[in-house]
Amino acid sequence: MPHIIVEYSDHLALDIPALLTALHDDLAARDTVTKAAIKTRAIPIEHCVIGDDDSANSFLHIALKLLPGRDDALKKEMAQGLHDVASAHLKRPQNPQYSVTAECITLDAASYIK
């Protein structure tokens, strides 16, 4: 725990292994996070409708799942850091129309089993 889950348009020009490593390292540098506990993965999305359905539109969404206990300021810092890392990886001429979003999701400690 925590989990970083990246969903992205499968047509983005993106080095996914490099992105995942960068996201993993960024989160590991944050307060209260142990690198060995992070689980980072990506899920390509083949079929989606984005905005006005222009075929050039694409997205990358990062869901950061955390157990309770971190304050809102730290969660915002974590989400912003992941957003910044992903944005830096996407800024290429091959990705002219994309959006990057990130969110922190607090899991229910009573029902999270590991």
C-alpha positions in Angstrom: 0.0 0.0 0.0 -0.3 2.7 -1.5 -1.4 1.8 -5.1 -0.8 4.0 -8.1 -3.1 3.1 -11.0 -2.7 4.8 -14.3 -5.5 4.6 -16.9 -4.6 6.0 -20.3 -5.7 6.2 -23.9 -3.8 3.4 -25.6 -2.8 5.6 -28.6 -0.7 8.1 -26.5 2.9 8.3 -27.4 4.3 7.3 -24.1 7.0 5.2 -22.5 4.9 3.5 -19.9 7.7 1.7 -18.0 9.6 5.0 -17.7 6.4 6.8 -16.6 5.6 4.2 -14.0 9.1 4.3 -12.5 9.0 8.1 -12.3 5.6 8.0 -10.6 6.7 5.3 -8.2 9.9 7.3 -7.3 8.0 10.6 -6.9 5.5 9.1 -4.5 8.3 7.3 -2.6 9.9 10.7 -1.9 6.8 11.9 0.0 6.3 12.0 3.7 4.7 8.8 5.2 5.5 6.6 2.2 7.7 3.6 2.2 8.9 2.8 -1.4 8.8 -1.0 -0.8 5.1 -0.8 -0.1 4.0 1.1 -3.3 2.4 -0.9 -6.1 2.3 0.9 -9.4 0.6 -0.3 -12.6 -0.9 1.0 -15.8 -4.1 0.0 -17.7 -4.4 1.0 -21.4 -7.9 2.0 -22.4 -8.7 1.1 -26.0 -12.3 2.3 -26.2 -13.4 5.6 -24.7 -15.2 8.9 -25.7 -13.4 12.0 -24.7 -14.8 15.5 -25.0 -16.2 16.2 -28.5 -15.1 12.7 -29.6 -12.3 14.0 -31.8 -10.1 10.9 -32.4 -7.0 13.0 -31.5 -8.3 13.5 -27.9 -6.6 11.4 -25.3 -6.3 11.2 -21.5 -4.2 9.9 -18.7 -5.8 9.5 -15.2 -3.9 8.6 -12.0 -5.7 7.1 -9.1 -3.7 7.0 -5.9 -5.3 4.7 -3.4 -4.3 5.2 0.3 -5.3 3.9 3.6 -6.7 6.6 6.0 -4.5 8.8 8.1 -3.0 11.4 5.8 -4.2 15.0 5.9 -5.7 16.8 2.9 -2.5 18.9 2.3 -0.3 15.8 2.0 -2.8 14.1 -0.3 -3.0 17.2 -2.5 0.9 17.3 -2.6 1.0 13.6 -3.6 -1.6 14.0 -6.3 0.0 17.2 -7.6 3.4 15.5 -7.8 2.1 12.6 -9.7 0.2 15.0 -12.1 3.4 17.0 -12.7 5.4 13.8 -13.5 2.8 12.5 -15.9 2.5 15.9 -17.6 6.2 16.1 -18.2 6.2 12.6 -19.8 3.3 13.6 -22.1 4.6 16.9 -23.5 5.5 15.7 -27.0 4.4 16.8 -30.4 2.9 13.3 -30.8 0.4 14.1 -28.0 -1.3 17.3 -29.1 -4.6 16.9 -27.4 -4.6 15.3 -24.0 -5.7 15.8 -20.4 -4.0 14.6 -17.3 -5.9 14.1 -14.0 -5.0 12.8 -10.6 -7.0 11.9 -7.5 -6.4 10.5 -4.1 -8.8 7.8 -3.0 -9.0 6.9 0.7 -9.7 3.2 1.2 -11.9 1.8 3.9 -9.4 0.4 6.3 -12.0 -2.1 7.7 -12.5 -3.8 4.4 -9.1 -3.5 2.8 -7.5 -6.9 3.2 -3.8 -7.7 2.4 
